[in-house]
């Protein structure tokens, strides 16, 4: 039995599994330990799915907050109720093949801050019930648009009716919705047919391990070596070194002054003591660092 393991796994999710399916298979490996995922991927999607094991589940929401990168393929001229290839076809529209530059021009209109309406077939809850469950019962309610950020949107190839593109975006962005909206802007509709998440925060597809690789490891020490420490998992956040006095204050939940070279507001920081131990994750506000997670022992 595997016990006393805490850390983060970067899994390359295969197609046709839900994120929860992946969690269940990893829980079998780690026996009765807690395992949770960050940044849900739809069954159709593949790529980076970050899992937190043991005490690392405490940091899941902070890992999930990072920006994402995807490679996607959409099909023009066909719309579906789920906005992807897993859904029921709701329309087919005739059109003339587009000039590549026209697609680039329309995509440029979808970069920057946007208000995006989530698909009704999503895990977002309406009155405590997942929206997709209501949609399956024919009781779907339109979800309120939410602010998202598209940092970069690049056409990779166009072989009518298929458009391949890459996107770098904020947490909460639905690439399915992006495909549908681009299709409507082009005047012909579209739906997502392939999606691979290539990066989530600082976790990349190049460093991800497959489920099969993980399940075929028998050596306890090898499994332990695959786990990313809590400190490294939070590595995208700037580091602040604490004095002994500051470390004591933070461990008791008190605020400390933010260093002059770290005066950003609403930014998270890793606070470490002189030995390099991660003491806390803190958020800056009005020149102060307020701990949001305090670690009683080295995570």
Rosetta silent file (secondary structure, phi, psi, omega in degrees, C-alpha in Angstrom):
SEQUENCE: XXXXXXXXXXXXXXXXXXXXXXXXXXXXXXXXXXXXXXXXXXXXXXXXXXXXXXXXXXXXXXXXXXXXXXXXXXXXXXXXXXXXXXXXXXXXXXXXXXXXXXXXXXXXXXXXXXXXXXXXXXXXXXXXXXXXXXXXXXXXXXXXXXXXXXXXXXXXXXXXXXXXXXXXXXXXXXXXXXXXXXXXXXXXXXXXXXXXXXXXXXXXXXXXXXXXXXXXXXXXXXXXXXXXXXXXXXXXXXXXXXXXXXXXXXXXXXXXXXXXXXXXXXXXXXXXXXXXXXXXXXXXXXXXXXXXXXXXXXX
SCORE:     score description
SCORE:     0.000 S_00000001
   1 L     0.000  136.172  178.585    0.000    0.000    0.000 S_00000001
   2 L   -89.716  129.396 -179.425    1.218    3.483   -0.923 S_00000001
   3 L  -142.653  166.510  175.766    0.957    5.998    1.906 S_00000001
   4 L    54.901   43.499  176.296    2.287    9.368    3.036 S_00000001
   5 L  -119.300  127.778  177.416    2.655   10.729   -0.482 S_00000001
   6 L  -132.511  133.405  178.725    1.743   14.305   -1.293 S_00000001
   7 E   166.505 -169.022 -173.338    2.350   16.019   -4.600 S_00000001
   8 E  -124.769  139.614  177.274    1.153   16.802   -8.089 S_00000001
   9 E  -115.426  136.771  175.412    0.969   14.655  -11.217 S_00000001
  10 E  -103.057  102.240 -175.542    0.963   15.967  -14.786 S_00000001
  11 E  -101.256  137.770  172.214   -1.145   13.432  -16.712 S_00000001
  12 E   -90.737   97.972 -174.312   -1.579   13.301  -20.491 S_00000001
  13 E   -68.288  132.111  175.356   -5.290   12.506  -20.592 S_00000001
  14 L   -80.232  165.125  177.472   -6.393   10.101  -23.332 S_00000001
  15 L   -71.430  162.378  174.263   -9.568   10.693  -25.357 S_00000001
  16 L    73.211    2.206  172.941  -12.977    9.293  -24.379 S_00000001
  17 L  -107.988  141.576  170.358  -12.314    9.473  -20.627 S_00000001
  18 L   -76.870  164.516  175.690  -13.812   12.103  -18.358 S_00000001
  19 H   -60.877  -35.780  179.155  -11.509   13.921  -15.948 S_00000001
  20 H   -68.188  -35.025  175.903  -13.220   12.003  -13.140 S_00000001
  21 H   -58.347  -41.788  179.393  -12.478    8.705  -14.909 S_00000001
  22 H   -64.114  -43.961  178.781   -8.787    9.613  -14.784 S_00000001
  23 H   -58.564  -43.928 -179.108   -9.033   10.457  -11.084 S_00000001
  24 H   -60.561  -42.760 -179.138  -10.647    7.077  -10.350 S_00000001
  25 H   -67.900  -35.558  178.765   -7.845    5.191  -12.125 S_00000001
  26 H   -73.507  -34.035  176.755   -5.155    7.157  -10.289 S_00000001
  27 H   -60.989  -33.517  178.530   -6.907    6.599   -6.947 S_00000001
  28 H   -62.772  -34.772  179.940   -6.546    2.855   -7.521 S_00000001
  29 H   -71.455  -42.211 -176.455   -2.779    3.341   -7.698 S_00000001
  30 L   -94.263   16.506  176.090   -2.622    5.486   -4.569 S_00000001
  31 L    57.692 -120.539 -171.943   -5.131    3.296   -2.728 S_00000001
  32 L   -94.987   10.648 -178.664   -7.243    5.335   -0.310 S_00000001
  33 L   -73.239  153.805  177.067   -5.400    8.657   -0.659 S_00000001
  34 L   -69.289  136.254  174.668   -7.196   11.777   -1.796 S_00000001
  35 E  -139.051  131.153  177.481   -6.802   12.592   -5.486 S_00000001
  36 E  -138.862  155.671 -179.714   -8.383   15.551   -7.255 S_00000001
  37 E  -107.035  161.930  175.580   -8.027   17.160  -10.677 S_00000001
  38 E  -122.870  143.627  175.618   -7.658   20.777  -11.728 S_00000001
  39 L    62.691   75.412 -177.080   -9.027   22.346  -14.898 S_00000001
  40 L   -51.147  138.321  171.627  -11.608   19.833  -16.173 S_00000001
  41 L  -112.619  138.088  176.661  -11.172   18.410  -19.671 S_00000001
  42 L   -66.983  158.606  179.188  -14.152   17.166  -21.692 S_00000001
  43 L   -54.135  -38.135 -179.462  -14.163   13.480  -22.737 S_00000001
  44 L   -64.006  -29.374 -171.422  -13.309   14.442  -26.331 S_00000001
  45 L   -81.082  156.149  174.576  -10.208   16.369  -25.224 S_00000001
  46 E  -126.077  175.757  172.145   -6.697   15.097  -24.583 S_00000001
  47 E   106.759 -157.719 -168.853   -3.588   16.550  -22.998 S_00000001
  48 E   -63.014  118.448  172.798   -2.501   18.116  -19.743 S_00000001
  49 E  -129.754  112.140 -175.228   -4.649   17.217  -16.757 S_00000001
  50 E   -89.592  124.875  179.363   -3.035   18.179  -13.463 S_00000001
  51 E  -111.668  141.746  177.587   -3.876   15.937  -10.503 S_00000001
  52 E  -110.150  131.588 -175.864   -3.245   16.694   -6.837 S_00000001
  53 E  -115.764  137.245  177.228   -2.487   13.806   -4.477 S_00000001
  54 H    64.396 -133.991 -178.146   -2.814   13.780   -0.695 S_00000001
  55 H   -67.019  -15.663  178.742   -2.283   17.136    1.011 S_00000001
  56 H   -66.940  -13.594  176.755   -1.533   18.724   -2.352 S_00000001
  57 H   -61.601  -18.668  178.646   -5.305   18.850   -2.946 S_00000001
  58 H   -65.004  -26.174 -174.619   -5.173   22.048   -0.848 S_00000001
  59 H   -99.753    5.117 -173.336   -3.470   23.901   -3.696 S_00000001
  60 H   -54.035  -46.214 -175.546   -5.743   22.694   -6.522 S_00000001
  61 H   -66.370  -26.330 -178.889   -7.605   25.979   -6.988 S_00000001
  62 H   -81.771  -31.730  173.377   -4.352   27.939   -7.220 S_00000001
  63 H   -68.694  -41.221 -176.705   -2.875   25.628   -9.850 S_00000001
  64 H   -63.901  -23.189 -174.693   -6.123   25.777  -11.813 S_00000001
  65 L   -70.806  -14.715 -176.134   -5.952   29.577  -11.950 S_00000001
  66 L   -68.453  161.380  178.032   -3.066   29.591  -14.456 S_00000001
  67 L   -71.578  161.255 -175.935   -3.491   30.343  -18.152 S_00000001
  68 E  -122.967  156.820  172.131   -3.990   27.495  -20.639 S_00000001
  69 E  -130.246  139.941 -178.430   -2.790   26.622  -24.124 S_00000001
  70 E  -135.972  154.327  162.925   -4.627   24.401  -26.589 S_00000001
  71 E  -114.147  130.976 -173.363   -4.374   23.006  -30.087 S_00000001
  72 E  -137.975  157.116  173.254   -7.808   22.621  -31.647 S_00000001
  73 E  -130.511  130.056  175.274   -9.577   21.653  -34.869 S_00000001
  74 E  -119.809  154.185  177.957  -13.042   22.883  -35.783 S_00000001
  75 E  -108.797  126.450  179.793  -15.330   21.906  -38.628 S_00000001
  76 E   -81.793  152.080  171.545  -17.073   24.649  -40.550 S_00000001
  77 L    86.654   -4.982 -179.499  -20.681   24.493  -41.764 S_00000001
  78 E  -131.798  131.278  177.437  -22.036   22.123  -39.099 S_00000001
  79 E  -115.458  151.830  178.312  -23.383   23.039  -35.655 S_00000001
  80 E  -133.151  162.263 -177.336  -24.143   20.763  -32.686 S_00000001
  81 L   -71.394  -26.357  179.228  -26.023   21.163  -29.417 S_00000001
  82 L   -95.311   -4.475 -178.086  -22.887   20.561  -27.315 S_00000001
  83 L    72.948    7.784  175.792  -20.719   22.717  -29.632 S_00000001
  84 E  -138.591 -177.947 -173.298  -18.424   19.733  -30.213 S_00000001
  85 L   -71.409  -11.192  178.393  -18.336   16.424  -32.084 S_00000001
  86 L   -82.246   -6.233 -174.303  -19.960   14.538  -29.189 S_00000001
  87 L   -95.294  178.855  177.185  -23.229   16.388  -29.667 S_00000001
  88 L   -85.813  133.584 -179.897  -26.334   16.115  -31.825 S_00000001
  89 E   -66.301  127.849 -179.411  -26.149   17.942  -35.161 S_00000001
  90 E  -110.333   -9.618  179.692  -28.463   20.952  -35.080 S_00000001
  91 E  -173.411  149.240  172.278  -27.699   22.485  -38.467 S_00000001
  92 E  -129.840  131.542 -177.424  -25.806   22.246  -41.747 S_00000001
  93 L  -124.657  132.048  176.242  -25.081   25.357  -43.788 S_00000001
  94 L   -76.939  144.293  179.012  -23.899   25.571  -47.383 S_00000001
  95 L  -159.634  161.369  173.698  -21.008   27.965  -48.019 S_00000001
  96 L   -89.952  139.231  178.628  -18.199   28.704  -50.412 S_00000001
  97 L   -51.516  141.084 -173.460  -14.686   27.782  -49.210 S_00000001
  98 L   -87.806  156.205  167.491  -13.062   30.716  -47.495 S_00000001
  99 L   -76.424  137.147 -178.645   -9.899   32.611  -48.201 S_00000001
 100 H   -53.406  -38.420 -178.095   -7.359   31.836  -45.463 S_00000001
 101 H   -65.976  -28.277  177.893   -6.906   35.558  -44.764 S_00000001
 102 H   -66.924  -39.881  178.408  -10.618   35.902  -43.999 S_00000001
 103 H   -65.169  -43.039  178.562  -10.331   33.335  -41.208 S_00000001
 104 H   -60.974  -42.312 -179.663   -7.283   35.131  -39.796 S_00000001
 105 H   -60.894  -43.958 -179.599   -9.141   38.450  -39.917 S_00000001
 106 H   -68.578  -40.410  179.569  -12.118   37.057  -37.985 S_00000001
 107 H   -60.884  -34.657  179.395   -9.882   35.330  -35.445 S_00000001
 108 H   -60.699  -28.061  179.089   -8.182   38.632  -34.686 S_00000001
 109 L   -73.845  -10.557 -179.100  -11.555   39.915  -33.479 S_00000001
 110 L  -107.113   17.459  173.790  -11.570   37.195  -30.815 S_00000001
 111 L  -100.848  153.228 -178.114   -8.315   38.164  -29.127 S_00000001
 112 E    98.074 -166.562  178.808   -8.178   40.247  -25.975 S_00000001
 113 E   -73.038  135.158 -179.105  -10.794   40.441  -23.202 S_00000001
 114 E  -135.218  155.762  166.266  -14.140   38.878  -24.127 S_00000001
 115 E  -101.565  116.040 -174.313  -17.479   38.138  -22.563 S_00000001
 116 E  -116.328  133.232  178.262  -18.071   34.470  -23.351 S_00000001
 117 L   -89.997  118.118  179.708  -21.279   32.522  -22.809 S_00000001
 118 L   -62.796  150.077  176.610  -20.544   29.023  -21.451 S_00000001
 119 L   -68.995  148.454  179.333  -22.222   26.098  -23.244 S_00000001
 120 L   -67.214  -27.579  173.586  -25.316   24.670  -21.570 S_00000001
 121 L   -85.444   76.081  178.945  -23.636   21.260  -21.792 S_00000001
 122 L  -146.221  167.961 -177.720  -21.079   22.131  -19.115 S_00000001
 123 L   -83.027   -2.455  177.640  -20.409   21.282  -15.478 S_00000001
 124 L   -60.071  141.594 -173.527  -21.348   24.781  -14.308 S_00000001
 125 E   -95.914  142.796  175.097  -24.159   24.597  -11.805 S_00000001
 126 E  -120.991  113.642 -175.976  -27.608   26.149  -12.041 S_00000001
 127 L    52.937   39.446  176.286  -29.395   26.208   -8.695 S_00000001
 128 L    83.994   -0.668 -178.221  -26.975   23.525   -7.514 S_00000001
 129 E  -113.224  130.597  177.251  -27.520   21.228  -10.512 S_00000001
 130 E   -54.355  134.001 -176.076  -24.861   20.744  -13.236 S_00000001
 131 H   -57.974  -36.447 -177.489  -26.047   22.507  -16.371 S_00000001
 132 H   -64.963  -30.154  177.821  -25.406   19.472  -18.578 S_00000001
 133 H   -67.813  -40.820  176.949  -27.879   17.409  -16.531 S_00000001
 134 H   -64.563  -40.048 -179.305  -30.587   20.017  -17.094 S_00000001
 135 H   -63.060  -40.120  179.569  -29.708   20.126  -20.803 S_00000001
 136 H   -65.753  -25.990  179.471  -30.091   16.357  -21.129 S_00000001
 137 L   -92.527    3.965 -178.896  -33.560   16.646  -19.585 S_00000001
 138 L    74.668   21.021 -177.838  -34.518   19.440  -21.954 S_00000001
 139 L  -115.525   24.163 -175.604  -34.516   21.968  -19.102 S_00000001
 140 L   -62.369  141.718  174.662  -31.401   23.928  -20.054 S_00000001
 141 L  -118.899  137.054  178.902  -31.205   27.560  -19.049 S_00000001
 142 L   -57.068  135.569  179.417  -28.862   30.030  -20.804 S_00000001
 143 L   -90.430  144.669 -177.783  -25.765   30.647  -18.715 S_00000001
 144 L   -67.020  137.972  176.336  -24.620   34.190  -18.036 S_00000001
 145 L   -58.596  147.124 -178.890  -21.643   35.405  -20.094 S_00000001
 146 E  -127.887  148.433  179.238  -18.349   35.475  -18.192 S_00000001
 147 E   -73.518  130.685  173.922  -15.189   37.516  -18.741 S_00000001
 148 E  -134.183  169.818 -179.563  -12.314   35.580  -20.319 S_00000001
 149 E  -130.509  125.822  173.834   -9.047   36.591  -21.950 S_00000001
 150 E  -104.612  106.481 -175.780   -7.691   35.303  -25.258 S_00000001
 151 E   -79.350  -34.768 -179.519   -3.997   36.169  -25.220 S_00000001
 152 E  -154.495  136.740  179.815   -3.125   34.616  -28.561 S_00000001
 153 E  -139.270  115.695 -170.888   -5.128   32.943  -31.326 S_00000001
 154 E  -130.578  127.617  175.073   -3.246   31.599  -34.321 S_00000001
 155 E   -71.086  127.949  179.463   -4.415   29.785  -37.451 S_00000001
 156 E   -99.678  -41.912  177.517   -2.282   26.680  -37.998 S_00000001
 157 E  -161.270  157.062  176.513   -3.888   25.222  -41.132 S_00000001
 158 E  -138.850  112.392  176.502   -7.052   25.373  -43.236 S_00000001
 159 E  -130.454   88.609 -169.431   -8.185   22.396  -45.304 S_00000001
 160 L   -43.849  130.948    8.160  -11.868   23.056  -45.898 S_00000001
 161 L   -95.180   18.261 -172.819  -14.008   22.340  -43.916 S_00000001
 162 E  -101.802  130.456  179.227  -11.384   21.861  -41.196 S_00000001
 163 E  -118.692  120.936  177.923   -9.649   24.738  -39.419 S_00000001
 164 E  -104.349  134.362 -179.007   -6.727   23.992  -37.100 S_00000001
 165 E  -148.825  163.793  173.427   -5.620   26.660  -34.629 S_00000001
 166 E  -118.082  150.113 -178.382   -3.757   27.217  -31.373 S_00000001
 167 E  -143.593  139.050  171.874   -4.981   29.379  -28.509 S_00000001
 168 E  -116.956  124.838 -168.572   -3.514   30.744  -25.287 S_00000001
 169 E  -148.699  172.868  179.173   -6.235   31.845  -22.901 S_00000001
 170 L   -82.284  164.367  171.351   -7.335   32.447  -19.340 S_00000001
 171 L   -54.975  143.561  175.925   -8.890   29.959  -16.986 S_00000001
 172 L    89.764   -2.578  178.538  -12.581   29.415  -17.669 S_00000001
 173 L   -78.379  131.940  175.057  -12.357   29.804  -21.450 S_00000001
 174 L   -99.513  113.860  179.313  -14.427   27.295  -23.403 S_00000001
 175 H   -68.532  -29.529  174.429  -12.723   26.444  -26.693 S_00000001
 176 H   -57.720  -46.812  179.536  -16.016   24.859  -27.816 S_00000001
 177 H   -65.448  -39.282  178.298  -17.711   28.225  -27.467 S_00000001
 178 H   -58.856  -45.019  177.905  -14.806   29.933  -29.209 S_00000001
 179 H   -60.620  -46.947 -179.514  -15.243   27.612  -32.214 S_00000001
 180 H   -61.086  -43.454 -178.508  -18.988   28.221  -32.308 S_00000001
 181 H   -67.531  -39.306  177.455  -18.564   31.990  -32.055 S_00000001
 182 H   -65.352  -42.063  177.894  -15.917   32.089  -34.788 S_00000001
 183 H   -59.535  -41.784  178.141  -18.167   29.956  -36.999 S_00000001
 184 H   -66.423  -39.756  178.902  -21.069   32.361  -36.492 S_00000001
 185 H   -64.878  -29.209  177.106  -18.816   35.338  -37.231 S_00000001
 186 H   -82.067  -12.175  176.034  -17.804   33.640  -40.487 S_00000001
 187 L    87.778   17.957 -175.946  -21.491   33.150  -41.307 S_00000001
 188 L  -139.305   -4.456 -177.491  -21.536   29.357  -41.496 S_00000001
 189 L    73.482  163.130 -179.941  -21.401   27.941  -37.988 S_00000001
 190 E  -168.343  161.868  172.232  -18.798   25.502  -36.666 S_00000001
 191 E  -145.045  157.482 -178.347  -18.118   22.956  -33.967 S_00000001
 192 E   -78.177  133.747  177.429  -15.057   21.578  -32.210 S_00000001
 193 E  -119.452  -21.520  176.786  -13.843   18.148  -33.365 S_00000001
 194 E  -144.062  142.816  178.309  -10.387   17.852  -31.743 S_00000001
 195 E  -150.245  128.753  174.498   -8.832   19.460  -28.675 S_00000001
 196 E  -129.195  123.870  174.669   -5.490   18.966  -26.962 S_00000001
 197 E   -85.373  118.648 -176.888   -4.431   20.986  -23.929 S_00000001
 198 E   -97.652  -15.247  177.408   -0.708   21.557  -24.339 S_00000001
 199 E  -157.107  140.978  172.323   -0.161   23.672  -21.237 S_00000001
 200 E  -135.581  110.788 -171.723   -1.892   24.457  -17.954 S_00000001
 201 L    62.238 -125.766  177.391   -0.039   27.043  -15.896 S_00000001
 202 L  -103.948   16.434  175.584    3.582   25.911  -16.067 S_00000001
 203 E   -94.190  122.253 -175.237    2.682   22.249  -16.657 S_00000001
 204 E  -113.405  161.281  179.806    3.346   21.276  -20.285 S_00000001
 205 H   -64.629  -28.762 -178.167    2.453   18.313  -22.474 S_00000001
 206 H   -64.605  -29.726 -178.049    6.167   17.568  -22.962 S_00000001
 207 H   -98.530    1.040 -175.650    6.540   16.660  -19.279 S_00000001
 208 L   -76.680  152.332  176.890    3.218   14.798  -18.948 S_00000001
 209 E  -113.167  144.963  178.860    2.992   11.060  -18.261 S_00000001
 210 E   -80.938  161.002  176.580    0.308    8.790  -19.684 S_00000001
 211 H   -61.179  -40.493 -178.726   -2.051    6.760  -17.517 S_00000001
 212 H   -62.794  -42.093  177.957   -0.630    3.555  -18.970 S_00000001
 213 H   -61.140  -43.450 -179.126    2.919    4.553  -18.036 S_00000001
 214 H   -65.198  -43.827 -176.309    1.817    5.346  -14.492 S_00000001
 215 H   -70.752  -20.839 -178.998   -0.186    2.138  -14.105 S_00000001
 216 L   -91.393    2.243  177.988    2.702   -0.008  -15.347 S_00000001
 217 L   -89.372  123.262  179.923    5.137    1.237  -12.685 S_00000001
 218 L   -99.699  -23.603 -174.649    5.565   -1.260   -9.853 S_00000001
 219 L   -79.664  119.941 -179.324    8.422    0.388   -7.995 S_00000001
 220 H   -54.289  -42.419 -176.419    7.195    2.602   -5.134 S_00000001
 221 H   -67.276  -32.616  178.136   10.219    4.922   -5.402 S_00000001
 222 H   -67.378  -39.679  177.560    9.618    5.527   -9.116 S_00000001
 223 H   -64.748  -42.198  178.504    6.044    6.593   -8.453 S_00000001
 224 H   -60.987  -39.241 -178.244    7.245    8.917   -5.703 S_00000001
 225 H   -67.762  -22.207  179.058    9.810   10.435   -8.081 S_00000001
 226 H   -76.367  -22.157 -177.759    7.073   11.282  -10.578 S_00000001
 227 L   -73.490  134.285  176.968    5.274   13.470   -8.056 S_00000001
 228 E   -90.351  130.871 -178.004    5.958   17.195   -8.259 S_00000001
 229 L   -64.278  159.079  178.506    6.367   18.806   -4.840 S_00000001
 230 H   -59.416  -41.881 -179.790    3.851   21.390   -3.662 S_00000001
 231 H   -61.738  -45.954  179.808    6.532   24.083   -3.761 S_00000001
 232 H   -69.067  -34.195  179.187    7.514   23.251   -7.342 S_00000001
 233 H   -63.785  -28.301  177.835    3.861   22.936   -8.377 S_00000001
 234 L   -94.370   16.291 -172.603    3.386   26.553   -7.261 S_00000001
 235 L   -61.713  -16.930  178.755    6.562   27.572   -9.085 S_00000001
 236 L   -74.120  -15.280  179.852    4.837   30.062  -11.371 S_00000001
 237 L   -87.984  139.999  179.593    4.273   32.352   -8.372 S_00000001
 238 E   -59.022  150.058 -178.038    7.115   34.717   -7.363 S_00000001
 239 E   -99.750  139.450  173.645    9.187   33.729   -4.354 S_00000001
 240 E  -126.135  126.706  178.310    9.681   35.810   -1.221 S_00000001
 241 E   -89.053  133.759 -175.136   12.291   34.827    1.377 S_00000001
 242 L  -102.658  146.889  168.551   11.233   35.355    4.988 S_00000001
 243 L   -77.183  170.033  179.780   13.226   36.314    8.032 S_00000001
 244 H   -61.012  -39.769  179.914   12.785   34.147   11.124 S_00000001
 245 H   -66.635  -44.958  179.677   10.479   36.734   12.637 S_00000001
 246 H   -63.198  -39.469  179.107    8.379   37.051    9.456 S_00000001
 247 H   -60.432  -42.281  178.340    8.137   33.272    9.186 S_00000001
 248 H   -63.019  -42.338  179.355    6.750   33.088   12.720 S_00000001
 249 H   -63.942  -45.067 -179.009    4.174   35.777   12.015 S_00000001
 250 H   -62.308  -41.442 -178.322    3.025   34.122    8.803 S_00000001
 251 H   -66.742  -17.365  175.072    2.669   30.722   10.462 S_00000001
 252 L   -98.238   11.383  175.110    0.288   32.312   12.954 S_00000001
 253 L    83.604   11.234 -178.637   -1.821   33.745   10.124 S_00000001
 254 L   -89.322  155.618  177.022   -0.565   37.320   10.396 S_00000001
 255 L   -82.754  155.719  172.846    0.192   39.695    7.535 S_00000001
 256 E  -132.506  164.192  178.860    3.653   41.067    6.836 S_00000001
 257 E   -67.661  140.308  178.334    4.896   43.973    4.775 S_00000001
 258 L   -79.716  131.811  178.003    5.318   43.238    1.087 S_00000001
 259 L   -54.870  147.556 -175.801    8.934   43.693   -0.137 S_00000001
 260 L   -57.812  -31.862 -178.749    9.445   46.865   -2.149 S_00000001
 261 L   -87.211    5.569  177.112   10.287   44.882   -5.287 S_00000001
 262 L  -133.186   65.569 -174.971    7.061   42.863   -4.979 S_00000001
 263 L  -105.371   18.088  177.226    4.337   45.475   -4.727 S_00000001
 264 L   -66.575  143.900  179.029    1.865   44.022   -7.250 S_00000001
 265 L   -93.776  143.247  178.932   -1.722   43.909   -6.004 S_00000001
 266 L    61.369   31.000  175.206   -3.750   40.675   -6.034 S_00000001
 267 L  -107.972  141.717  177.869   -0.677   38.610   -6.903 S_00000001
 268 E   -88.905  146.184  179.753    0.128   35.315   -5.189 S_00000001
 269 E  -134.069  144.125  170.696    3.576   34.691   -3.702 S_00000001
 270 E   -88.086  123.916  179.552    5.401   31.645   -2.378 S_00000001
 271 E  -103.727  121.920 -177.639    6.824   32.441    1.037 S_00000001
 272 E  -124.845  147.209  178.542    9.898   30.440    2.009 S_00000001
 273 L   -86.804 -177.546 -174.221   12.116   30.474    5.080 S_00000001
 274 L   -64.629  -20.485  178.786   15.921   30.600    5.113 S_00000001
 275 L   -86.807   -4.748 -178.419   16.144   26.800    4.781 S_00000001
 276 L    92.518    0.876  179.961   14.090   26.856    1.583 S_00000001
 277 L   -72.536  136.879  175.769   10.992   25.360    3.194 S_00000001
 278 E   -73.809  117.076 -177.196    7.670   26.522    1.782 S_00000001
 279 E   -92.570  -42.137 -175.542    5.917   28.310    4.649 S_00000001
 280 E  -165.090  163.442  166.301    2.832   29.694    2.942 S_00000001
 281 E  -106.994  127.878 -174.989    1.116   30.926   -0.168 S_00000001
 282 E  -127.811  158.391  177.773    0.187   34.582    0.269 S_00000001
 283 E  -118.331  138.261 -178.224   -1.708   37.247   -1.645 S_00000001
 284 E   -89.857  143.946  177.387   -0.590   40.841   -1.868 S_00000001
 285 E  -163.579  127.822  176.468   -2.887   43.750   -1.135 S_00000001
 286 L    51.348   42.097  176.763   -2.227   47.367   -0.177 S_00000001
 287 L    78.596    9.501  179.919    1.466   46.728    0.426 S_00000001
 288 E  -123.149  154.004  172.945    0.890   43.670    2.620 S_00000001
 289 E  -107.906  119.286 -178.941    1.224   39.933    2.160 S_00000001
 290 E  -110.510  122.020 -179.474   -1.691   37.996    3.625 S_00000001
 291 E   -66.031  132.955  175.368   -1.317   34.199    3.949 S_00000001
 292 E  -108.585  -22.622  173.834   -4.059   32.222    2.187 S_00000001
 293 E  -140.943  124.807  177.920   -2.480   28.802    2.787 S_00000001
 294 E  -114.797  132.121 -179.142   -0.087   28.043    5.630 S_00000001
 295 L  -103.109  118.809 -176.093    1.918   24.810    5.647 S_00000001
 296 L   -74.258  -23.051  176.876    2.650   23.468    9.115 S_00000001
 297 L  -143.317  167.709 -176.527    5.367   21.192    7.778 S_00000001
 298 L   -59.051  117.201 -176.413    7.396   20.882    4.616 S_00000001
 299 L   -83.921    0.000    0.000    4.889   19.952    1.872 S_00000001
